[in-house]
Amino acid sequence: MGGLNTKSKDRPIKLHYDVNVNEETGECSQSYYDGELIQKIKGLWFAGKTFVTRFYQWRLEKA
């Protein structure tokens, strides 16, 4: 990864973000404060390729 003094833009492996989409409605989630789209970590990015590491979305519901 380059060590402690390496800038984050120069590191070879980075987090891959994707827009959070509601599976039931197909709508993109937006922030309550400024209306920006909420992005979630979906995997890793390396050498121009994306590797998805988070396949499932978990939801807690009251029983």
Buried (B, 14 or more C-beta within 10 A) or exposed (E): EEEEEEEEEEEEEEEBEEEBBEEEEEEEEEEEEEEEEEEEEBBBBEEEEEEEEEEEEEEEEEE
